[in-house]
Amino acid sequence: MNDDMTACWALPLLAPGQVQKEMTHNEALAALDMIVQPAVVAAGVDAPPEGPAEGQCWIVGDTPTGGWAGHAGEIAGWTAGGWRFVAPRQGMAVWVADRGVAARYETAWKFGEIVGETLLLAGQPMLASPAPAIPDPIGGATIDAEARATLAEVLNVLRRHHLVLSA
């Protein structure tokens, strides 16, 4: 193999006149198999599993041991040639099967977070950034305790769901 790698994923590049090009090519394909539409069995695992199936991947935990030592936070994939590792890049997303959520890499893995500006359902905006705070009902010439309690509870529910800010 040569020292030339792609800029983004450090995939090995073929060199002119290189012998055994298939080895370099196969290494690149093994890495691509792990990073194109990635899915992992589990995340935060520190020890390599016993008897992994070819193609299975994991997100390595913070204190890896054994064959994963030195690869904290990386994606470990089992191949016919043994363990392969891919360091995550900013914005990379994977499906984490045991949690049933997507994970996104920023400076660390974030699990189950969905980041956006608006939630659309059937093409209609349903949620957006929280509206300004709505104060609790107070004052007024006529006091209706039941109406005030109901409004306060509605506001509490909206605040709990982060639909409006707290006053």
N, C-alpha and C positions, 0 to 999 in steps of 0.2 A: 504494500500500500504506500501511498505517497502522503506528503504533509499538506497537500492542497485540500481545503474544505470549503463548503459553501458558507456564506456569511451568516445566514440566519440560523440554520439548524446544525451546522458543522457536519454536513453529510460529506463523505469522501468523494472526491472528484477523480476521474480517470486522468492519467498523464499520457502524453504522446509517447508511443513506443513501449508502454507499460506491459510487462508480462503478467499473466494471470489476472487480466482485467475483471474476470468474473468474480473474483474475491472482493474487490473494491465495489463493484456493482451490487453484489449480494449484500454487503454491509449496508450500503445506502438503502436498499429495498427493505432490509430488516428494520432500520430506523424509521423509514417512512410508514411501515406497517404499524408502528407504535404511535405515530403522531398525526396521521390522517384520520379524522373522526375518532379520536381516542376514547376508549372506555376502559376503566380499571375495575378489578375485582373489589378492591378496598383501598382505603387511604389511611395514612398514619401508621403503617405496619413497619416495625423495626427489624424483624427477622424474616429472611426468605422462607416461604412456605415449603413444606415437604411435598415433593411430587407435583410441581405445577404442570399444567398442560401447555403445550406449545401455543404461543400467541397470547397467553394470559399476562396481564400487566397489573401493577400496583403503584400507588404513590408511596414512596419510602418515607418513613417517619423521621422524627428529629434526632433519634439516637440509633442509627442503623448498626446492625451487627453482621457477622459472617460475611457472606458474599456481597452484601449490600453496604458494608462499611465504607464511609467516605462519600456516600451518595444521598445524603439527607435531602428530602424534598423533591428528588428526581423521580421520573417514571422508570420503573424497573420492568422489563419485559423478558419473558422466558422464550428463547429461540432454540432451534436445533443445535446451535453453537454455544448455548449457555446464556447467562444473563447479559442483557444489553441495557444501557441506561441512556435516557434522554433528559437533559436539563430543561426545565420549563422556561418559557419566555413570557414576557409581559403580555397579558391578554389571552393566553392559551386556555382553552376550556376542555374539560373531560367529563364523561359520565361516570359517576361512582356507584356501581351496582349495589353494594351492600347497604348504602344509605338511600338509594333511590333519588339522588339529587345530582345536579351539575356542580362542578367545582371550577372556579376561575382563578388563574394565577395572576396576582399583582406583584407585590414583593414577597408574598406568601400565598399559600392556597386558601381560598375562601369558599366555603361550602354552602350551597343552597341559597345564595344571595342572587337576586335578580336586580340588575341595575338598569334603569331606564328613565325616561322623562314622562311618558304617558302609557297607561294600560288601555289597549283597545280591545273591545269585545264586539264581534260581528261588525267591525269597522267603526264602531262608535267609541269615542274617548270615555272611559269610566273613571279613571283616577289620574290625577296629575299631582304636581307639587302641592303640599299642604297649603290651605288657604290661611289668611291671617287669623290670629287668635280671636275667638269669640268670647266676650266676657260672660261670666255667670249672670243670670238675671238678678237684679237688685233694684230696690227703690220702687217708685211708682205710687200713685195715689191709692190704688186698690191692691191689696195683697191677696193673692190666690195661691196658697201653699201647695196645693196639688199640682197646679200648672207649673209653678216654679220648680217643684221637685221633678216633674216629668222632663222639663227642659234641661235641668241639670243632669239628669241621667242620660238623655240623648247626647248632650255635649260630652259626658264622660265616655260614652261608647265611641263617639267619633274621635276623641283624643286617644283612647286606647288603641284604636286602629290606625292612628297617625294620619287621619283624614283632615283634622284641624289641629292647630297648635294649641298648647295650653296657654291660658290667659295669665 
